Amino acid sequence: MAARKSAPKKSAKSNTSKEELLGFYREMLLIRRFEEKAGQLYGMGLIGGFCHLYIGQEAVVVGLEAAAKDGDKRLTSYRDHGHMLACGMDPKGVMAELTGREGGYSKGKGGSMHMFSTEKHFYGGHGIVGAQVPIGTGLAFADKYLENGGVTFTYFGDGAANQGQVYESFNMASLWQLPVIYVVENNQYAMGTSLQRSSSTPDIYTRGEAFGIPGEAVDGMDVLAVKEAGLRATEHCRSGNGPYILEMKTYRYRGHSMSDPAKYRTREEVQKIREERDAIEHVRDLILQGKHASEDELKAIDKEIKGIVNDAAEFSKNSPEPALEELWTDIYA
């Protein structure tokens, strides 16, 4: 039986370097500014279909990418733009795909949910709830078979945690000791129902106990705590000990998608989290307290990031729409 680790792990007061803190700040700020711009473009009618923003959850993917090595794989669900940016995909290509343009990662045919990069080992956002979990398990099987030392980060949300295919995957991964980290981004509300109302076992990290899979809860609003947990999990997997579960206690500031008014929670609740637990503000405070940068230097970083995002938006607007012939390419079945 896997041991429980009850309280979410928080970082110590940080012995991390100036360079790492500033790197975390830049990466999380890029995701937030990108998502804010994507929300604007959606409102202008330049992004069609569904659009699920990652605002509030930035520390999860940035912290885990800090624990990853070259060749490690990652895949997630439809709230995926942050994961793409964190693993180094070009903001221009991501934004162009969101707007359905030829310059996008899937040539404008995939939209928000279906972008991939073999170069960055990003195997997509997936629109079917929980569908990515067996796929990620299969990617980990490939790593085990090839003995390449790779780890697969398989992200899913608290809503997907009740899907049967998740537990089929747990069983297989444990049976074959696959190097997969199941990352539960528990933002508390799934599509719009609180975890307390939808789950008889709110501690999702314990769901692997029946399969002998260890897990822990982590403060997903603290990028340093996330990195530390990621290092523990990757060491476990790379040592041949099989899968690991990380439940990231996080929070999304926007609704499930751009069309969700989020009436299932109060504005006061969201504002309280923003004021008391925001991941970017936490790192900003550490930087200022450690005198690693001044207020003006941080403002300059923000200005630079906004420039990158604005360039991505302009690139997407100026990129042509896919040719009609693209309807018949990349079809395999």
N, C-alpha and C positions, 0 to 999 in steps of 0.2 A: 504494500500500500504506500502510495506517495505521501510524503510528509506535507502537512499544511503550513503555509506561511501567511498568517492572517492579515496583519495591517499592511496597507500600501507602503511600499518602500519609498522613503524620501532620501534625497541626497544629503550628504554632510554639508557643512558650510562652504565647501568647495575648495579643493586644492588644485583645481583645474587651471590651465595656463590662460594668460591673456589672449593668446591667439585662438585657443579653442572657444573661449567665451564669445569673442567677437565673431568667430565663424558661426557659432550657433545663432547669434543674434541676426546676422546677415541672412542665413538660410531660412530661419523662421519668418523673418520680415519679408523675404522674397515670396514665400508661400502666401502670406496674408495679403500683401499688396496685389499679388497676381489674382487671388480669389476675389478681392474687392473689385478689381477691374473686370473680371469675368462676370460678376454680378451686374455691373454697369452695362456691359455689352449685351447681356441677356435682356435687361430692361429696355434696351434700344432695339431689340428684335434681331440682333446680329448673331445670337446663339439660339438655335432652335432645339426642340426636344427637351430632354431632361438636363438639369444642371444641379449637381449636389456639391455644395461648397464645404471646404475643410477648415473654415475659420474657427479658431479656438483649440483645435487638436494638433497644432503644428509640432509641439514638443515630442509627440509620439514617434513620428517618422524621422524627424531630424536626429533624435537621440539614438534610435536604432540603427540608422545609417552610419552613425559614428562607431558602432560596434561591428559593422559588417566589413568583410574583406573583398578584394577583387574576385569576381566570379560567383559571389553569393547571388542568389536569386530572390525576387520579390514579386508578389502579386496581391491584388486586393479586390474590393468590390467597386461600386460605382462612385464612391467619394474618393477619387483617385488622383486628382491633379497635384496634391501635395506630395504624394509618393513619387510621382514622375519628376517633379522638380528636385526633390531631395536626393534622388539617385543620379542626378546630373543631366537629365534630359533638357533640351533646349527650350526655354520659355516661348520662343517664336514658333517652334513646331507644335508645341502643346496648344497655344492659343489659336493657331491656324486650324488645328483639328477641331477645336471647340466651335469655330465659326464655319466649319465645313468647307475649308479651302484646300486647294491642291498642295500647298506647302505644309500641310499637317502630317503628323506621324503616320496616319493611315490614309493619306492622300485625300482627306476630307470626307471619307466614307464611314468613319467609325464614330465620330462625335465624342462626347464626354466620356462615355463608358468603354470605348473599345480602342484604346491606344496601346501600342506595344513598341518595345525597343530591344532587339536582340543584343545590340551593342552594350546597353546598360543593364541587361538581364532583367528587364521589366516585362512581366508576362501578363499585363493587362489589368484593367478594371472589368469586373463582371457584373452584369445586371441582374442575374438570377440569384436570389438570396442564398448564400452559402455555397454556390457552385464552384467558387475558386478553391474551396478547402480540399476536395479530392484532387484537384489539379495540382495544387501546391504539394500535396503528399506525393503525387506522381513525379514531380520535379525532384523532390528529395530522394525518391527511389532511384532516379537516374544518377544522382550524386553518389549514393551508396554503391550502386552497381559499378560506376566508373572509378570509384575510390579517389575522387579528386579533392576531398576535404571541404567541399562546398556545403553551405547551409541555405535553406530556403525559408524566407520570412513570409508566412501565410497569414495575411491580415483578414479579419472579419469583425463584424459588429456584435453588440449584445443581442440584437434581434435575430441574427443568424445562428446564435449559440444554441437555439432550440431545434435546429434542423437535423433530421436524422442522418444525413450524409456526413455531418460533422463527426458523429460518433463512429460511423463506419470507418472514417479516415483515422480517427484516434486509434481504433483497434488495429488497423493495418500498420500504422506507423509504429506503434508499440511492439507489435508482433515481430516486425522486421527491423526494429531499432533504427528508424530512419532519421536523418539529421534535419528535422523540420521544427521551426519555432512557430507555434500557433499564437498569433498576436490578436487578442480580443480588444478592440477599441471600444470600450464601454463608455459611450457618451450619454448613457442613462435613459434614452428615450426611443431607441430603435427608430422606426418610422414615425412614431407619435404616441407610443404607449410606454409608460414608465416601467423600468425593470421590476419594481416592487409589484406591479399589477400583472406582469407577464411571466414571471419566473418563480418557481417554488424554491429554487436554490440561488439566491442572488449573488453568491460568491462564485463567479464563473470559473475562476482559476482552479477550483476544486473538481471541476467536471471530469478531469482526466484521472481521478483517483481509481476508478474502477478498472482502468487500463494500465495502472502503474506509471502514469505520466506525472512528473512533478510540475508544480506551478506556483506562481506567486502573484500577488496584487502589487501594483506599482502606481505611484502618483504620476499619472500621465500628463500632468500640467507642469512637471519639473523635468526639464530636459536632461539634467545631470543624473537624476534618479533613473530615468529611462535608459541612458547610456550604460550606467552601472548594471542594471538588470539585463540589458542586452549582452553585455560582456559575460555575465554569469551563464546566460542561456546559450550563447554561441560556444563557450568553453565546454559546456555539458554535451552539446551536439557534436562538436568536433572531436571530442574524446571517445566517441562511439557509444554514448550512453542513451541514444535514442531521442525522442521528441521532448519538447518542453513547452509549457503554456505560460504566457505572460498576459495577465489581465491589466490593461491600462485604464485606470480610472480617469477619464477625461470628460470633456464637455464641448458640445458644439454651440456656437453662438447664434447661428442662423437655423432656419427650419430644416426639415429633412431634405427638401429640395427647394428650388426657387419659387415653386408654386405653393409651398406650405406656410400658412400664416402662424403656425406654432401656438395655437390657442390652448394647448394642453399644459402650458406652464406660464408663469407670470413674468412680466418684464422685470419685475423687481428681482426675481431669482436670477435671471440672466445677468442683470447689472451687478448683482452681488458677486457672482463668479468673476466677471470682468474686472471688478475693482480689487478683489482679494486674491485671485488665483491665476491671473493671466500669465501664460508661459513666457511671452516676450517681455512683459514688464518685469518679471522675476529676474531674467537674465540681464536686462537693462540695469536693474538695481545693483546686481552683483558687479557689473562693469563699473558703474559710477562709484560704488563703495570701495572697490579695489583700486580706484583711480587708473583704470586701464584705458579710459577714454573720457573726454569731456562731453558735456551736453552738445556743444557745437559739432564735435566730431561724430556723435551719434546722429545728429540731424543731417550731416553730410552723407552718412551711410544711407539714411532713409531717402534722401534726394536721389542718390545714385540708383537705389533699388527701384524707385518710381520711374526713373529714366529707362531702366531695363524693361520694366513692365509696359510702359508706354510704347517703347520700340516694338515689343511683341504684339501689342494691339494694332499698331500701324502696319506691321508686316502682315498680320492676318487680314486686315481690311484690304490691303493692296494685292494680296495673293489671289490669283484667279480661282473661280470655282472649277471643280473637276470636269473634264470633258465627258460627254455622254458615253464614250467608249469605255470609260472606267467602270460602268455598270457591269461589264462582262469580264473584268480582270479579277484576279485573286479569289476565284471561286473554286472550291475544292470538292464540293459534294452537291 
